[in-house]
């Protein structure tokens, strides 16, 4: 099949900031510099003293710390939430006032009235012999914690592995795998536990209800095209953010995806930040427009390298840094007042430029200006649903025919003899058959002949056709012999 090449470009979008207090939530845009004006301002317009600073987010180096539990100062157990919440058996933490963050090497805990704590791990992994050591900033009191456990999070699952599929499958295969596994782990057939084989070939025993929840989660994400692309380019965290953004914009309908992330009410389907569409042009032959055809169009676009964060081997070897992401980060303005703001942050994902083949289905009767849309095939960006590729058809010039709407036009050059005595000629049509053009009367220069139903098919009614209009030109002899002159003179 013919292949065409073109390129794509994408752009980023602006964002909103959300301010949350203990009892109410307000949404407004944060002007540049407003935080500097607000932070630490007390009554009377005087600036209150600043407290110790801490980063607003969690560095990628500390992803291993998320959803882990620790024994603090040989006293009580604490937990580092995946969303930056710090949980401890103190009133301020139980009211949601405690947060944690991290830079490349240090953990920061904002522990309500107890103030800021800074700690460093003995090694960067959630292991039995890992300890956190540090101090409370305000008085230097030492603190430490020993590792207890790490929760298995939905965010750590490979949803394709849950369904036993690779990441190139289509929706039909996803639905088929879900039906098969949902029957296997249904409460009527799977009562308590079942032996399962992991991707590495080892076997383990799992709870049936837990497996059913995983299968449901995998289908709810991968079975929805928008959620699937968010998952492929940014993981479950991006899917969750997309659902929450939809909730913020409003909408209706019950979304079973909400229960998988702890939601209790209805959430609208789909959503998430959507990238811009890309417009490209595809040159198509008149034959393809007459007969219909599938044309391979090659585009070069940026794609996210799935499961390549932190890797540079194998399939990740050709991948580099992705564009910066826009994510929600938290800032503590003062005790009890946490501000969420959209900021541009370095992406932990990897990207590459890749040639993608789009199958352009050119229907019979289509013409210049007709558009074909390829959903979610524009450039990829982590945490963003790609826009569409909108392909506009442009007809190539043809050596024999010109098109005007659904009519075809062609020129035919006749000899003087044919013009005077009549003729019968064959014209090769776009589908290879021969169309006969004939006249018995005298043909004048510039005269046209219309052949009904021999033009282009109507796009919406391909069984109906336009006409073929043939325009005649007379080729006069360069000169006449004496005998020819006498013969012509004898006619008049």
C-alpha beads as a LAMMPS data file, in Angstrom:
LAMMPS data file: protein, C-alpha beads

492 atoms
491 bonds

1 atom types
1 bond types

-500.0 500.0 xlo xhi
-500.0 500.0 ylo yhi
-500.0 500.0 zlo zhi

Masses

1 110.0

Atoms # bond

1 1 1 0.000 0.000 0.000
2 1 1 1.216 3.605 -0.520
3 1 1 2.742 5.297 2.522
4 1 1 2.808 8.993 3.270
5 1 1 4.947 10.803 5.869
6 1 1 4.186 13.839 7.980
7 1 1 4.962 15.209 11.497
8 1 1 3.152 16.368 14.633
9 1 1 3.509 18.974 17.342
10 1 1 1.653 19.354 20.652
11 1 1 1.231 22.110 23.289
12 1 1 0.604 22.413 27.028
13 1 1 -2.343 23.938 28.854
14 1 1 -2.715 26.306 31.791
15 1 1 -4.127 25.233 35.143
16 1 1 -6.078 26.156 38.265
17 1 1 -5.114 26.136 41.913
18 1 1 -7.271 24.662 44.647
19 1 1 -7.184 25.932 48.212
20 1 1 -8.394 23.550 50.923
21 1 1 -9.035 24.188 54.621
22 1 1 -10.204 21.792 57.321
23 1 1 -13.922 22.218 56.558
24 1 1 -14.324 23.889 53.156
25 1 1 -12.784 23.820 49.723
26 1 1 -12.532 26.783 47.388
27 1 1 -11.247 26.954 43.835
28 1 1 -9.626 29.996 42.276
29 1 1 -6.652 30.992 40.184
30 1 1 -3.487 31.866 42.109
31 1 1 -1.853 34.972 40.619
32 1 1 1.905 34.906 40.275
33 1 1 3.562 36.148 43.492
34 1 1 0.430 35.704 45.592
35 1 1 2.031 32.990 47.724
36 1 1 4.921 35.271 48.586
37 1 1 2.450 37.947 49.662
38 1 1 0.277 35.551 51.676
39 1 1 2.855 33.321 53.350
40 1 1 3.457 34.311 56.921
41 1 1 1.317 37.484 56.941
42 1 1 -0.245 38.150 60.323
43 1 1 -2.710 40.743 61.627
44 1 1 -2.032 44.412 61.071
45 1 1 -0.289 43.760 57.777
46 1 1 3.019 42.752 59.422
47 1 1 4.842 39.671 58.207
48 1 1 5.029 36.869 60.739
49 1 1 8.352 35.020 61.107
50 1 1 8.820 32.205 58.624
51 1 1 9.007 28.638 59.856
52 1 1 11.503 26.037 58.635
53 1 1 11.072 25.275 54.949
54 1 1 10.370 21.905 53.357
55 1 1 9.880 20.814 49.741
56 1 1 6.317 20.735 48.487
57 1 1 6.458 17.350 46.776
58 1 1 7.964 13.887 47.032
59 1 1 11.129 13.261 45.016
60 1 1 11.154 10.170 42.818
61 1 1 13.989 8.762 44.959
62 1 1 11.448 8.192 47.727
63 1 1 8.715 6.377 45.823
64 1 1 9.701 3.314 47.859
65 1 1 8.625 5.092 51.068
66 1 1 5.022 5.551 49.938
67 1 1 2.424 3.369 51.707
68 1 1 4.941 2.096 54.288
69 1 1 4.526 1.709 58.070
70 1 1 7.280 2.373 60.647
71 1 1 7.776 2.050 64.408
72 1 1 8.556 5.556 65.640
73 1 1 10.994 6.147 68.550
74 1 1 10.125 2.732 70.032
75 1 1 6.750 4.310 70.813
76 1 1 3.941 4.029 68.243
77 1 1 3.463 3.085 64.616
78 1 1 3.303 5.739 61.883
79 1 1 2.530 5.569 58.167
80 1 1 3.774 7.478 55.100
81 1 1 0.784 7.786 52.763
82 1 1 1.248 7.607 49.001
83 1 1 -0.469 10.991 48.663
84 1 1 1.829 12.831 51.094
85 1 1 -0.256 12.341 54.215
86 1 1 1.576 11.367 57.396
87 1 1 -0.473 9.255 59.780
88 1 1 0.306 9.024 63.490
89 1 1 -1.760 8.488 66.688
90 1 1 -1.809 12.189 67.612
91 1 1 -4.857 14.506 67.474
92 1 1 -3.400 16.851 64.839
93 1 1 -2.446 13.974 62.510
94 1 1 -5.842 12.343 63.002
95 1 1 -7.379 15.646 61.854
96 1 1 -5.324 15.525 58.652
97 1 1 -2.821 18.251 59.593
98 1 1 0.333 16.129 59.171
99 1 1 2.142 15.876 55.826
100 1 1 5.420 14.512 54.533
101 1 1 7.613 15.376 51.558
102 1 1 11.131 14.638 50.367
103 1 1 13.973 15.987 48.270
104 1 1 16.707 13.836 46.737
105 1 1 18.075 12.583 50.067
106 1 1 16.002 13.872 52.996
107 1 1 12.514 13.204 54.379
108 1 1 10.526 16.127 55.838
109 1 1 7.591 15.532 58.204
110 1 1 5.310 18.454 59.092
111 1 1 3.879 16.998 62.292
112 1 1 1.248 19.546 63.293
113 1 1 2.056 21.209 66.616
114 1 1 5.200 19.081 67.011
115 1 1 6.740 20.970 64.104
116 1 1 9.053 19.965 61.282
117 1 1 11.134 16.780 61.475
118 1 1 14.015 15.946 59.094
119 1 1 15.236 12.379 58.624
120 1 1 17.441 10.333 56.333
121 1 1 17.213 6.595 55.610
122 1 1 20.090 4.214 56.193
123 1 1 19.372 2.837 52.707
124 1 1 16.918 3.690 49.953
125 1 1 14.544 0.736 50.088
126 1 1 11.654 -0.604 52.152
127 1 1 13.542 -3.429 53.857
128 1 1 13.582 -4.968 57.329
129 1 1 16.989 -3.484 58.203
130 1 1 16.218 0.042 56.948
131 1 1 16.023 2.795 59.573
132 1 1 15.121 6.469 59.444
133 1 1 17.300 8.770 61.554
134 1 1 17.011 12.497 62.172
135 1 1 15.840 15.232 64.489
136 1 1 13.085 17.694 65.202
137 1 1 14.160 21.026 63.721
138 1 1 12.907 23.394 66.430
139 1 1 14.921 21.882 69.313
140 1 1 17.222 19.278 67.769
141 1 1 15.567 16.365 69.596
142 1 1 16.649 13.121 67.941
143 1 1 14.128 10.782 66.360
144 1 1 14.245 7.460 64.534
145 1 1 11.976 4.849 62.999
146 1 1 12.334 1.176 62.087
147 1 1 10.647 -0.401 59.071
148 1 1 7.519 -2.492 59.670
149 1 1 5.748 -3.167 56.377
150 1 1 4.883 -1.935 52.898
151 1 1 1.363 -2.168 51.539
152 1 1 0.751 -3.643 48.127
153 1 1 -0.805 -0.742 46.260
154 1 1 -3.007 -0.800 43.201
155 1 1 -0.588 1.759 41.745
156 1 1 2.175 -0.885 41.707
157 1 1 0.168 -3.392 39.645
158 1 1 0.746 -4.048 35.959
159 1 1 -2.858 -4.183 34.782
160 1 1 -1.939 -5.982 31.570
161 1 1 -0.299 -8.737 33.625
162 1 1 -3.412 -8.912 35.824
163 1 1 -5.431 -9.854 32.725
164 1 1 -2.628 -12.022 31.321
165 1 1 -2.204 -9.823 28.231
166 1 1 0.525 -7.803 26.520
167 1 1 0.173 -4.062 26.040
168 1 1 -0.557 -4.232 22.286
169 1 1 -3.933 -5.989 22.594
170 1 1 -7.189 -4.553 21.284
171 1 1 -10.423 -3.946 23.178
172 1 1 -11.925 -7.239 22.044
173 1 1 -9.101 -9.222 23.678
174 1 1 -9.325 -7.164 26.880
175 1 1 -13.039 -7.854 27.176
176 1 1 -12.514 -11.562 26.493
177 1 1 -9.809 -11.857 29.182
178 1 1 -11.959 -9.984 31.711
179 1 1 -14.936 -12.279 31.164
180 1 1 -12.759 -15.371 31.564
181 1 1 -11.097 -14.197 34.799
182 1 1 -14.274 -12.745 36.331
183 1 1 -15.886 -16.174 35.981
184 1 1 -12.838 -17.870 37.520
185 1 1 -12.720 -15.558 40.560
186 1 1 -16.465 -15.069 40.977
187 1 1 -17.589 -15.594 44.620
188 1 1 -19.793 -18.507 43.545
189 1 1 -16.775 -20.416 42.186
190 1 1 -13.804 -19.078 44.141
191 1 1 -14.635 -19.114 47.856
192 1 1 -11.432 -18.242 49.728
193 1 1 -7.996 -18.628 48.159
194 1 1 -6.579 -19.862 44.873
195 1 1 -3.104 -20.611 43.551
196 1 1 -1.926 -18.191 40.856
197 1 1 1.203 -18.049 38.692
198 1 1 3.097 -14.748 38.622
199 1 1 4.733 -13.187 35.574
200 1 1 8.145 -14.529 36.668
201 1 1 6.806 -18.104 36.706
202 1 1 6.558 -18.495 40.490
203 1 1 3.302 -19.511 42.161
204 1 1 1.596 -18.033 45.187
205 1 1 -1.726 -18.234 47.012
206 1 1 -4.043 -15.224 46.747
207 1 1 -7.410 -14.274 48.205
208 1 1 -10.245 -14.689 45.682
209 1 1 -11.922 -11.391 46.548
210 1 1 -8.613 -9.554 46.175
211 1 1 -8.003 -11.114 42.772
212 1 1 -11.526 -10.227 41.641
213 1 1 -10.982 -6.608 42.677
214 1 1 -7.738 -6.491 40.683
215 1 1 -9.385 -7.946 37.586
216 1 1 -12.224 -5.421 37.901
217 1 1 -9.738 -2.569 38.286
218 1 1 -7.771 -3.726 35.244
219 1 1 -10.901 -3.892 33.091
220 1 1 -12.284 -0.552 34.289
221 1 1 -9.012 1.119 33.257
222 1 1 -7.937 -0.795 30.151
223 1 1 -11.490 -1.222 28.846
224 1 1 -11.905 2.564 28.593
225 1 1 -9.785 4.098 25.814
226 1 1 -9.205 7.404 27.631
227 1 1 -8.248 5.757 30.919
228 1 1 -6.075 3.247 29.095
229 1 1 -3.968 5.921 27.410
230 1 1 -3.614 7.759 30.729
231 1 1 -2.456 4.502 32.322
232 1 1 -0.038 3.718 29.490
233 1 1 1.565 7.165 29.677
234 1 1 1.491 7.865 33.414
235 1 1 0.309 4.848 35.403
236 1 1 -2.643 4.580 37.770
237 1 1 -1.730 7.872 39.403
238 1 1 -2.534 9.679 36.150
239 1 1 -5.810 7.767 35.801
240 1 1 -6.814 8.746 39.321
241 1 1 -5.994 12.397 38.653
242 1 1 -8.060 12.275 35.461
243 1 1 -11.107 10.940 37.323
244 1 1 -10.703 13.554 40.053
245 1 1 -10.466 16.346 37.468
246 1 1 -13.716 15.124 35.923
247 1 1 -15.309 15.231 39.352
248 1 1 -14.115 18.805 39.764
249 1 1 -15.699 19.801 36.439
250 1 1 -18.972 18.157 37.367
251 1 1 -20.833 15.500 35.464
252 1 1 -23.186 12.684 36.123
253 1 1 -23.564 8.965 36.179
254 1 1 -22.159 6.278 38.401
255 1 1 -18.605 5.285 37.591
256 1 1 -17.574 1.922 39.058
257 1 1 -13.990 3.193 38.819
258 1 1 -14.657 5.446 41.820
259 1 1 -14.907 2.577 44.280
260 1 1 -11.517 1.286 43.200
261 1 1 -9.925 4.488 44.441
262 1 1 -11.978 4.752 47.608
263 1 1 -14.717 7.017 46.258
264 1 1 -18.171 6.762 47.691
265 1 1 -20.345 8.474 45.108
266 1 1 -20.902 8.898 41.425
267 1 1 -18.071 10.080 39.233
268 1 1 -18.225 10.809 35.529
269 1 1 -16.435 8.548 33.096
270 1 1 -13.345 9.365 31.073
271 1 1 -11.829 12.813 31.357
272 1 1 -8.378 13.979 32.292
273 1 1 -6.343 16.702 30.598
274 1 1 -6.587 16.373 26.833
275 1 1 -3.853 17.450 24.470
276 1 1 -4.390 19.459 21.290
277 1 1 -5.350 17.898 17.980
278 1 1 -2.761 17.680 15.215
279 1 1 -3.725 18.442 11.620
280 1 1 -1.907 16.754 8.740
281 1 1 -2.465 16.471 4.988
282 1 1 -2.537 13.259 2.960
283 1 1 -2.117 13.238 -0.822
284 1 1 -4.403 10.636 -2.416
285 1 1 -4.718 9.465 -6.024
286 1 1 -7.918 9.973 -7.997
287 1 1 -8.072 6.193 -8.447
288 1 1 -8.209 5.722 -4.641
289 1 1 -11.031 8.249 -4.412
290 1 1 -12.928 6.470 -7.205
291 1 1 -12.478 2.892 -6.001
292 1 1 -11.904 3.401 -2.273
293 1 1 -8.719 2.175 -0.594
294 1 1 -6.789 1.886 2.672
295 1 1 -3.662 4.033 2.485
296 1 1 -0.788 3.705 4.967
297 1 1 0.203 7.143 6.269
298 1 1 3.439 7.345 8.297
299 1 1 3.652 10.064 10.954
300 1 1 6.429 10.790 13.444
301 1 1 5.189 11.613 16.930
302 1 1 6.368 11.609 20.537
303 1 1 5.292 8.551 22.551
304 1 1 5.766 7.672 26.215
305 1 1 7.952 4.605 26.815
306 1 1 5.811 2.431 29.085
307 1 1 7.527 1.047 32.215
308 1 1 10.840 2.744 31.320
309 1 1 11.078 5.187 34.260
310 1 1 14.559 4.714 35.692
311 1 1 15.549 2.212 32.964
312 1 1 17.782 2.574 29.912
313 1 1 18.160 -1.033 28.782
314 1 1 16.307 -3.204 26.288
315 1 1 13.251 -1.519 24.802
316 1 1 14.038 1.620 26.851
317 1 1 17.441 2.168 25.224
318 1 1 16.146 4.689 22.686
319 1 1 14.069 6.645 25.192
320 1 1 14.946 10.043 26.650
321 1 1 13.401 12.643 28.879
322 1 1 9.715 13.500 28.510
323 1 1 8.462 17.106 28.578
324 1 1 7.741 18.538 32.006
325 1 1 4.432 17.542 33.594
326 1 1 1.843 19.761 35.241
327 1 1 0.940 18.223 38.603
328 1 1 -0.804 19.194 41.806
329 1 1 1.604 19.965 44.681
330 1 1 0.777 20.911 48.263
331 1 1 2.058 23.905 50.196
332 1 1 1.434 24.661 53.837
333 1 1 0.657 28.358 54.190
334 1 1 0.334 28.167 57.954
335 1 1 -0.704 25.429 60.398
336 1 1 -4.046 24.005 59.286
337 1 1 -4.026 25.704 55.856
338 1 1 -2.812 23.507 53.010
339 1 1 -2.798 24.913 49.477
340 1 1 -2.817 22.780 46.332
341 1 1 -1.302 24.392 43.269
342 1 1 -0.535 23.211 39.773
343 1 1 3.175 23.374 39.039
344 1 1 5.375 22.279 36.175
345 1 1 7.637 19.498 37.407
346 1 1 10.221 17.227 35.808
347 1 1 8.643 14.061 34.449
348 1 1 9.870 10.727 35.756
349 1 1 8.658 9.047 32.555
350 1 1 10.699 8.593 29.388
351 1 1 9.699 9.438 25.818
352 1 1 10.921 8.940 22.267
353 1 1 10.024 9.963 18.737
354 1 1 8.464 7.054 16.911
355 1 1 7.117 6.430 13.437
356 1 1 3.466 5.435 13.624
357 1 1 1.495 4.016 10.713
358 1 1 -2.089 5.251 10.438
359 1 1 -4.524 3.331 8.270
360 1 1 -6.374 5.961 6.238
361 1 1 -9.662 4.490 4.999
362 1 1 -10.405 6.490 1.843
363 1 1 -14.054 5.909 0.998
364 1 1 -15.463 5.895 -2.539
365 1 1 -16.359 9.381 -3.666
366 1 1 -14.284 11.258 -1.078
367 1 1 -12.564 14.352 -2.398
368 1 1 -10.117 17.101 -1.533
369 1 1 -10.944 18.562 1.886
370 1 1 -12.490 15.393 3.314
371 1 1 -11.268 14.728 6.858
372 1 1 -10.349 11.504 8.638
373 1 1 -9.984 11.502 12.430
374 1 1 -7.702 9.196 14.417
375 1 1 -8.680 9.443 18.116
376 1 1 -5.883 9.824 20.685
377 1 1 -3.126 9.426 18.065
378 1 1 -1.498 12.850 18.443
379 1 1 1.693 13.326 20.464
380 1 1 1.771 11.706 23.900
381 1 1 2.612 13.401 27.172
382 1 1 2.589 11.769 30.636
383 1 1 -0.716 12.243 32.433
384 1 1 -2.481 13.617 29.368
385 1 1 -4.969 12.118 26.927
386 1 1 -3.494 12.730 23.464
387 1 1 -5.508 14.782 21.031
388 1 1 -6.723 13.417 17.710
389 1 1 -4.853 13.352 14.428
390 1 1 -7.120 15.054 11.885
391 1 1 -6.065 14.088 8.368
392 1 1 -7.237 16.208 5.429
393 1 1 -7.276 14.556 2.000
394 1 1 -5.796 16.289 -1.021
395 1 1 -6.206 14.822 -4.505
396 1 1 -3.097 14.292 -6.579
397 1 1 -3.074 15.626 -10.136
398 1 1 -4.178 13.030 -12.712
399 1 1 -2.753 12.766 -16.250
400 1 1 -6.119 12.170 -17.987
401 1 1 -8.947 13.416 -15.787
402 1 1 -9.856 16.511 -13.852
403 1 1 -12.531 16.421 -11.158
404 1 1 -15.305 18.933 -10.575
405 1 1 -17.607 17.804 -7.791
406 1 1 -18.798 14.367 -8.860
407 1 1 -18.117 14.981 -12.567
408 1 1 -14.957 14.012 -14.405
409 1 1 -13.567 16.093 -17.269
410 1 1 -11.259 14.881 -20.042
411 1 1 -9.863 16.315 -23.277
412 1 1 -9.896 14.392 -26.585
413 1 1 -7.986 15.475 -29.693
414 1 1 -9.589 14.504 -33.043
415 1 1 -8.155 14.522 -36.522
416 1 1 -9.849 16.677 -39.120
417 1 1 -11.149 13.512 -40.751
418 1 1 -12.686 12.317 -37.462
419 1 1 -14.214 15.732 -36.863
420 1 1 -15.851 15.723 -40.280
421 1 1 -16.801 12.086 -40.748
422 1 1 -17.340 10.885 -37.175
423 1 1 -15.329 8.548 -34.914
424 1 1 -15.409 5.911 -32.191
425 1 1 -12.696 6.080 -29.516
426 1 1 -11.987 4.159 -26.286
427 1 1 -11.010 5.930 -23.032
428 1 1 -9.431 3.987 -20.160
429 1 1 -11.399 4.774 -16.986
430 1 1 -10.100 4.920 -13.386
431 1 1 -11.109 1.318 -12.706
432 1 1 -9.288 0.026 -15.816
433 1 1 -12.323 -0.570 -18.038
434 1 1 -12.715 1.068 -21.459
435 1 1 -15.434 3.673 -22.003
436 1 1 -16.475 4.268 -25.634
437 1 1 -16.803 7.843 -26.912
438 1 1 -18.394 8.057 -30.399
439 1 1 -19.964 10.615 -32.770
440 1 1 -21.421 10.303 -36.272
441 1 1 -22.027 13.986 -36.880
442 1 1 -19.531 16.752 -37.492
443 1 1 -17.642 17.743 -34.326
444 1 1 -16.751 21.396 -33.806
445 1 1 -13.651 22.601 -31.897
446 1 1 -14.460 23.082 -28.183
447 1 1 -17.611 20.995 -28.392
448 1 1 -18.345 18.708 -25.379
449 1 1 -20.053 15.366 -24.988
450 1 1 -21.545 14.262 -21.633
451 1 1 -21.545 10.558 -20.774
452 1 1 -24.129 9.993 -18.060
453 1 1 -23.093 7.961 -15.018
454 1 1 -19.423 7.722 -15.988
455 1 1 -18.145 10.232 -13.424
456 1 1 -17.206 9.862 -9.740
457 1 1 -19.390 7.961 -7.255
458 1 1 -21.358 10.106 -4.810
459 1 1 -19.644 9.778 -1.416
460 1 1 -22.805 9.241 0.604
461 1 1 -24.537 7.267 -2.173
462 1 1 -21.758 5.278 -3.906
463 1 1 -24.225 3.497 -6.197
464 1 1 -24.922 6.848 -7.895
465 1 1 -22.393 8.521 -10.187
466 1 1 -21.685 11.876 -11.749
467 1 1 -20.960 12.312 -15.460
468 1 1 -17.883 12.170 -17.664
469 1 1 -17.600 15.330 -19.781
470 1 1 -15.323 15.027 -22.839
471 1 1 -14.135 18.211 -24.572
472 1 1 -12.980 17.906 -28.189
473 1 1 -10.054 19.629 -29.797
474 1 1 -9.452 19.409 -33.583
475 1 1 -5.922 18.805 -34.786
476 1 1 -5.587 20.614 -38.107
477 1 1 -3.085 19.342 -40.699
478 1 1 0.070 21.392 -41.056
479 1 1 -0.392 21.500 -44.831
480 1 1 -2.402 19.921 -47.707
481 1 1 -1.159 18.241 -50.822
482 1 1 -2.506 19.280 -54.193
483 1 1 -4.784 16.267 -54.378
484 1 1 -6.095 16.946 -50.895
485 1 1 -6.836 20.541 -51.776
486 1 1 -8.785 19.448 -54.829
487 1 1 -10.738 16.897 -52.780
488 1 1 -11.694 19.483 -50.190
489 1 1 -12.677 22.033 -52.821
490 1 1 -14.924 19.480 -54.495
491 1 1 -16.915 19.157 -51.267
492 1 1 -18.003 22.775 -51.145

Bonds

1 1 1 2
2 1 2 3
3 1 3 4
4 1 4 5
5 1 5 6
6 1 6 7
7 1 7 8
8 1 8 9
9 1 9 10
10 1 10 11
11 1 11 12
12 1 12 13
13 1 13 14
14 1 14 15
15 1 15 16
16 1 16 17
17 1 17 18
18 1 18 19
19 1 19 20
20 1 20 21
21 1 21 22
22 1 22 23
23 1 23 24
24 1 24 25
25 1 25 26
26 1 26 27
27 1 27 28
28 1 28 29
29 1 29 30
30 1 30 31
31 1 31 32
32 1 32 33
33 1 33 34
34 1 34 35
35 1 35 36
36 1 36 37
37 1 37 38
38 1 38 39
39 1 39 40
40 1 40 41
41 1 41 42
42 1 42 43
43 1 43 44
44 1 44 45
45 1 45 46
46 1 46 47
47 1 47 48
48 1 48 49
49 1 49 50
50 1 50 51
51 1 51 52
52 1 52 53
53 1 53 54
54 1 54 55
55 1 55 56
56 1 56 57
57 1 57 58
58 1 58 59
59 1 59 60
60 1 60 61
61 1 61 62
62 1 62 63
63 1 63 64
64 1 64 65
65 1 65 66
66 1 66 67
67 1 67 68
68 1 68 69
69 1 69 70
70 1 70 71
71 1 71 72
72 1 72 73
73 1 73 74
74 1 74 75
75 1 75 76
76 1 76 77
77 1 77 78
78 1 78 79
79 1 79 80
80 1 80 81
81 1 81 82
82 1 82 83
83 1 83 84
84 1 84 85
85 1 85 86
86 1 86 87
87 1 87 88
88 1 88 89
89 1 89 90
90 1 90 91
91 1 91 92
92 1 92 93
93 1 93 94
94 1 94 95
95 1 95 96
96 1 96 97
97 1 97 98
98 1 98 99
99 1 99 100
100 1 100 101
101 1 101 102
102 1 102 103
103 1 103 104
104 1 104 105
105 1 105 106
106 1 106 107
107 1 107 108
108 1 108 109
109 1 109 110
110 1 110 111
111 1 111 112
112 1 112 113
113 1 113 114
114 1 114 115
115 1 115 116
116 1 116 117
117 1 117 118
118 1 118 119
119 1 119 120
120 1 120 121
121 1 121 122
122 1 122 123
123 1 123 124
124 1 124 125
125 1 125 126
126 1 126 127
127 1 127 128
128 1 128 129
129 1 129 130
130 1 130 131
131 1 131 132
132 1 132 133
133 1 133 134
134 1 134 135
135 1 135 136
136 1 136 137
137 1 137 138
138 1 138 139
139 1 139 140
140 1 140 141
141 1 141 142
142 1 142 143
143 1 143 144
144 1 144 145
145 1 145 146
146 1 146 147
147 1 147 148
148 1 148 149
149 1 149 150
150 1 150 151
151 1 151 152
152 1 152 153
153 1 153 154
154 1 154 155
155 1 155 156
156 1 156 157
157 1 157 158
158 1 158 159
159 1 159 160
160 1 160 161
161 1 161 162
162 1 162 163
163 1 163 164
164 1 164 165
165 1 165 166
166 1 166 167
167 1 167 168
168 1 168 169
169 1 169 170
170 1 170 171
171 1 171 172
172 1 172 173
173 1 173 174
174 1 174 175
175 1 175 176
176 1 176 177
177 1 177 178
178 1 178 179
179 1 179 180
180 1 180 181
181 1 181 182
182 1 182 183
183 1 183 184
184 1 184 185
185 1 185 186
186 1 186 187
187 1 187 188
188 1 188 189
189 1 189 190
190 1 190 191
191 1 191 192
192 1 192 193
193 1 193 194
194 1 194 195
195 1 195 196
196 1 196 197
197 1 197 198
198 1 198 199
199 1 199 200
200 1 200 201
201 1 201 202
202 1 202 203
203 1 203 204
204 1 204 205
205 1 205 206
206 1 206 207
207 1 207 208
208 1 208 209
209 1 209 210
210 1 210 211
211 1 211 212
212 1 212 213
213 1 213 214
214 1 214 215
215 1 215 216
216 1 216 217
217 1 217 218
218 1 218 219
219 1 219 220
220 1 220 221
221 1 221 222
222 1 222 223
223 1 223 224
224 1 224 225
225 1 225 226
226 1 226 227
227 1 227 228
228 1 228 229
229 1 229 230
230 1 230 231
231 1 231 232
232 1 232 233
233 1 233 234
234 1 234 235
235 1 235 236
236 1 236 237
237 1 237 238
238 1 238 239
239 1 239 240
240 1 240 241
241 1 241 242
242 1 242 243
243 1 243 244
244 1 244 245
245 1 245 246
246 1 246 247
247 1 247 248
248 1 248 249
249 1 249 250
250 1 250 251
251 1 251 252
252 1 252 253
253 1 253 254
254 1 254 255
255 1 255 256
256 1 256 257
257 1 257 258
258 1 258 259
259 1 259 260
260 1 260 261
261 1 261 262
262 1 262 263
263 1 263 264
264 1 264 265
265 1 265 266
266 1 266 267
267 1 267 268
268 1 268 269
269 1 269 270
270 1 270 271
271 1 271 272
272 1 272 273
273 1 273 274
274 1 274 275
275 1 275 276
276 1 276 277
277 1 277 278
278 1 278 279
279 1 279 280
280 1 280 281
281 1 281 282
282 1 282 283
283 1 283 284
284 1 284 285
285 1 285 286
286 1 286 287
287 1 287 288
288 1 288 289
289 1 289 290
290 1 290 291
291 1 291 292
292 1 292 293
293 1 293 294
294 1 294 295
295 1 295 296
296 1 296 297
297 1 297 298
298 1 298 299
299 1 299 300
300 1 300 301
301 1 301 302
302 1 302 303
303 1 303 304
304 1 304 305
305 1 305 306
306 1 306 307
307 1 307 308
308 1 308 309
309 1 309 310
310 1 310 311
311 1 311 312
312 1 312 313
313 1 313 314
314 1 314 315
315 1 315 316
316 1 316 317
317 1 317 318
318 1 318 319
319 1 319 320
320 1 320 321
321 1 321 322
322 1 322 323
323 1 323 324
324 1 324 325
325 1 325 326
326 1 326 327
327 1 327 328
328 1 328 329
329 1 329 330
330 1 330 331
331 1 331 332
332 1 332 333
333 1 333 334
334 1 334 335
335 1 335 336
336 1 336 337
337 1 337 338
338 1 338 339
339 1 339 340
340 1 340 341
341 1 341 342
342 1 342 343
343 1 343 344
344 1 344 345
345 1 345 346
346 1 346 347
347 1 347 348
348 1 348 349
349 1 349 350
350 1 350 351
351 1 351 352
352 1 352 353
353 1 353 354
354 1 354 355
355 1 355 356
356 1 356 357
357 1 357 358
358 1 358 359
359 1 359 360
360 1 360 361
361 1 361 362
362 1 362 363
363 1 363 364
364 1 364 365
365 1 365 366
366 1 366 367
367 1 367 368
368 1 368 369
369 1 369 370
370 1 370 371
371 1 371 372
372 1 372 373
373 1 373 374
374 1 374 375
375 1 375 376
376 1 376 377
377 1 377 378
378 1 378 379
379 1 379 380
380 1 380 381
381 1 381 382
382 1 382 383
383 1 383 384
384 1 384 385
385 1 385 386
386 1 386 387
387 1 387 388
388 1 388 389
389 1 389 390
390 1 390 391
391 1 391 392
392 1 392 393
393 1 393 394
394 1 394 395
395 1 395 396
396 1 396 397
397 1 397 398
398 1 398 399
399 1 399 400
400 1 400 401
401 1 401 402
402 1 402 403
403 1 403 404
404 1 404 405
405 1 405 406
406 1 406 407
407 1 407 408
408 1 408 409
409 1 409 410
410 1 410 411
411 1 411 412
412 1 412 413
413 1 413 414
414 1 414 415
415 1 415 416
416 1 416 417
417 1 417 418
418 1 418 419
419 1 419 420
420 1 420 421
421 1 421 422
422 1 422 423
423 1 423 424
424 1 424 425
425 1 425 426
426 1 426 427
427 1 427 428
428 1 428 429
429 1 429 430
430 1 430 431
431 1 431 432
432 1 432 433
433 1 433 434
434 1 434 435
435 1 435 436
436 1 436 437
437 1 437 438
438 1 438 439
439 1 439 440
440 1 440 441
441 1 441 442
442 1 442 443
443 1 443 444
444 1 444 445
445 1 445 446
446 1 446 447
447 1 447 448
448 1 448 449
449 1 449 450
450 1 450 451
451 1 451 452
452 1 452 453
453 1 453 454
454 1 454 455
455 1 455 456
456 1 456 457
457 1 457 458
458 1 458 459
459 1 459 460
460 1 460 461
461 1 461 462
462 1 462 463
463 1 463 464
464 1 464 465
465 1 465 466
466 1 466 467
467 1 467 468
468 1 468 469
469 1 469 470
470 1 470 471
471 1 471 472
472 1 472 473
473 1 473 474
474 1 474 475
475 1 475 476
476 1 476 477
477 1 477 478
478 1 478 479
479 1 479 480
480 1 480 481
481 1 481 482
482 1 482 483
483 1 483 484
484 1 484 485
485 1 485 486
486 1 486 487
487 1 487 488
488 1 488 489
489 1 489 490
490 1 490 491
491 1 491 492
